[in-house]
Amino acid sequence: MEGYSSDSSVRLIISFILCRYVCGNLFIEVSSCPSSREEWIHRSEKKQCKEPIPDFMCAAIENQPGRFGEICTIVGLTGKGECVVLDADTYNLNFVKCYATSGCPPNAYISYDLYKYPACFNYSRETTTLTSTTKTEQITSTKPENTERDGSVHAIAISTFIVFLCVLFVFFMPLMKRRISIRKKDLENNVADLEEPSPLLNTDLRENTEESTHLTNRDSKTEALCTQKITMLGGYMKFQLVKLSKVKNFRFYMVTHSESLKLHFKENFERMMNSSALDWTKFDLDTVYTLLSNFCGITRPDRGWGYKPTDEDISLGADIERIRILVNEYLDSKRFKVDDADQILERWRWVKKEVDSRDIIDFDHETKINYKKLKPNNAVEHGTVVTRAIANILEKLKSKKIVTCRGSIGCGKTTALKYVALKYRNDGWAIKWIEELMNDSFFNSVMESNTDKIMICCDNLFGSFGCQQFSDIMIDKFHLDMRTIINSENDIKVLLGIHEHVIEEISSKHSLVSQDYNAFVNLDSLSQSEALLIYMMQQEKSNIKQKNIPFDDFLELIENRSAIVGTPFQTLMISASPDDFGTKAFCNQPFQFLTERFSKLLDRNKEMFLSLLYVMCVVFFDKRENGLKRGIANAIDPCLDKNTIKHYLPELGQYIQDDGDTVKIKHDVIAIALFNTFMMQSEKPWSIFPACDIRRISELIRPEDQRNKFHHFAVPLSRKTLNEAKATIKTKIVHNNLDTRGHPLLELFSEHKTLIFQRIK
């Protein structure tokens, strides 16, 4: 074995002993490590690391300046101010303090970002370097120039000695661990006694100090491990939010709970609400947890949100709750029970490939996570969204006897009145409901009643479709009645509802309601969350199941809608048929859109149009009746029959409300558009007058030459057409005992005006 040196034999034996450590990580020595991300990726692809050690790593070899190595391993988080190196014996990952004067890692980082910190590739600690140099010089000075001896003898001797040392190491390791553990406890329990140590304790004190240094290093590694684990768990929790935020109701909850979100997350609120394509991984864990626990439909843990779940509960919600607890423990002490984290990571191992492990969570900017129950902006009671306007009505009624609700047609006026009436009825009030105007009989019965508490609800004051009261005498009588109620000792409250276009038509001549005794509430100002909540409830109630329009498209439509009709009517039509009414054309000009649509229907399918017109005229179409009301049917079309109407009803679902036995037009705006279309398209528009209620005629028909005085929904007719219809109108006015003093139509019938005055007297 000539030429076999003792140095070679030592290396061979050490390599054999450490083979299970070195070979497992595929270590090879290289001349340098990558200095850029591109080079790192190239070297990583060339290395081809695979499970269970999938991550490529290149680093300096510890205490051996100028030597570098590549391995396959599992990378994690490296602490602030630390360098990744390869252990000089096993070539596994190790973490050491960076002593360079500049270029040390300023923050925690993922180990494969090591190329960003060149100081770590020139790792050397001054004391270590000096010691190593001294030892090298000593060995060099004592080594003879010619050291060739019998290699066999040296190899056998050294091998025997090393085997002997290994046996001793295996035998004494448990005893050493036990001694370290005992001394650690002694050190903790006797710190006070060590303040004035005796000479006899100097040796033990020095040994304990060395042990303390060892424990500190171990604690540092524990902290780094906890940092790595909690970062992974935080990333996994953010991934759950990214995934669940794509469900259709997530943005709905964001909008309908916006006030509570703004209260708790002022800094992030604008960023949350102003974009539908957010990167939720950029938000702090407190925000992520709050959104997961409130908006994502996750089943609550067995003990509820905000409480430690039982060990048996391994649901998604329970693990999110455990992460909350671990984050808080980490923020307190930089450590926690690692086994708890490992169990969650094991259950969520499928998430690992979905999460970018390079996303670092800066826990210096994280705060403790506490459960927050986010409250909706509006309550829903008895099937009604309690808007700010409704809440305002209730508040004003506490101090006022009379409150007037005003708004465009379709603003939810009737819904608001019914909700308030129900609230007062449940509180023991008697409710008196009337439409359009309080006549003398109704008013006297209320004032003479022995009931303690009475609420009068007058909906559609002065007209449902338009204004029908123009008489100075009637307006003055109304004001007198209101003042009588104000001055009465009886506990009476009045809630009035009136359309904005009715106010506009008569306000030039009359003061509608005196400001000195009345409080107004505007129902037209709906927030985004209120409009969205109303829309969702309308969808739930609809018999026609339709697809949803995109969330942001819906908000844009509502934001830019026309004010001529109310938001609730527009959302009602969108919920009935999103393809037809979920458009800018409808929301910008809803009434014109409807009349044009009905005009096309009349041209395309007259029978279907007339079937819908019949339902409008009878108000309630009863499917159980044997036939049609012939007087109305003949006025529309003598050929119209019940089977024809029933045949077309399924195709008219977006315009009607079908309760099974009875059918009616879904909303007054639809009825007005139908009436308007027939009047403008028919050659004999007055032919339908016998089939219509006189109130509809008096509220919608206006002389064409008074165009500057009538409202948005009025039907302008020429003097010639009105003269042809004069007999029919006169008959209906007399038959219904309608007070039409001051009405624009009566200027056509001067002789009839005298007749009406005589009947009223």
Buried (B, 14 or more C-beta within 10 A) or exposed (E): EEEBBBEEBBEBBEEEEBEEBBEBBBBEEEEEBBEEEEBBEEBBEEBEBEEEBEBBBBBBBBBBEEBBBBBBBBBBBBBBEBBBBBBEEBBBBBBBEBBBEEBBBEEBBBBBBBBEBEBBBEBBBEEBEEEBEEEEEEEEEEEEEEEEEEBEEBBEEBBEEBEEEEEEEEEEEEEEEEEBEEBBEBBEEEEEEEEEEEEEBEEBEEBBEEBBEEBEEEEBEBBBBBBBBBBBBBBBBBBBBBEBBEEEEBBBBBBBBBBBBBEBBEEBBEEBBEEEEBEBBEBBBBBBBBBBBBBBEBEBBBEEBBEEBEEEBEBBBBBBBBBBBBBBBBBEEBBBEBEBBEBBBEBBEEBEEEBEBEBBBEBEEBEEBEBBEBEBBBEEEEEBBBBBBBEBBBEBBEEBBBBBBBBBBBBBBBBBBBBBBBBBEEEEBBBBEBBBBBEEEBBEEBBEEEEEBBBBBBBBBBBBBBBBBBBEEBBEBBBEBBBEBBEEEBEBBBBBBBBBBBBEBBEEEBEBBEEEBBBBBEBBBBBBBBBBBBBBBBBEEBEEEBEBBEBEBBBEBBEEBBEBBBBBBBBBBBBBBBEBBBBEEBBBBBBBBBBBBBBEBBEEEEBBBBBBBBBBBBEEBEBEEEEBBEEBBBBBBEEBBBEBBEEBBEEBBBBBBBEEEBBBBBBBBBBBBBBBBBBBBEEEBBBBBBBBBBBBBBBBBBBBEEEEEBBBBBBBBEEEBBEBBBEBBBEBBBEEEBBBBBBBBBEBBEEBBEEBEEEEE
